[in-house]
Amino acid sequence: MENNSQSNKLHILLEQIGLMDNDLIRAELTHASLAKVVVHEQSQRWQFVIDIETYLTGTTYRVLTEALTNSFEHIHSAEFKFVSKAGELTNAILADYWPFFANKIRESSPMIGQRFADQVPLIANNKIQLAADNETEKLVMTKKLWQRAAALNGTGGDDRL
């Protein structure tokens, strides 16, 4: 983990959410640091911004997210925002994260979430490509994709298409 103060803060957070003894998590976060904690007072949401060298595996992302949510749900909603120095997202990384992503969409929209889950997306020209049966489904899928991506980036829901 990077600078001492940020490293110590990340260690404390991992202890609070019960993951300090998880060797897989610690190994993937070796060069990570807790850059800041953003408190959104209006929505009563905490956002932990973590700088990472490379993308985490989908499994590590899921474990971290679930532990954070479960640990802080009695206080406020909480989420991670990972800032990676790894560069562009690849098809392999997207495929690793996709089941988690599709399940999150399914929580709010079961039918559209299932359409996401039934597909293996591809990245082409910096765009995620998915299939839709018609224009209405395309619009709904695009909106859900933007909203979920915005939530993962910590920018809130974005209704723009």
HELIX and SHEET records of a PDB file:
HELIX    1   1 ASN A    4  GLN A   16  1                                  13    
HELIX    2   2 ASP A   23  GLU A   28  1                                   6    
HELIX    3   3 GLY A   58  PHE A   72  1                                  15    
HELIX    4   4 ASN A   91  SER A  108  1                                  18    
HELIX    5   5 PRO A  110  ALA A  117  1                                   8    
HELIX    6   6 GLU A  135  ASN A  153  1                                  19    
SHEET    1   A 3 SER A  33  HIS A  40  0                                        
SHEET    2   A 3 ARG A  45  ILE A  52 -1                                        
SHEET    3   A 3 SER A  77  SER A  84  1                                        
SHEET    1   B 2 LEU A 122  ALA A 124  0                                        
SHEET    2   B 2 LYS A 127  GLN A 129 -1                                        
END                                                                             
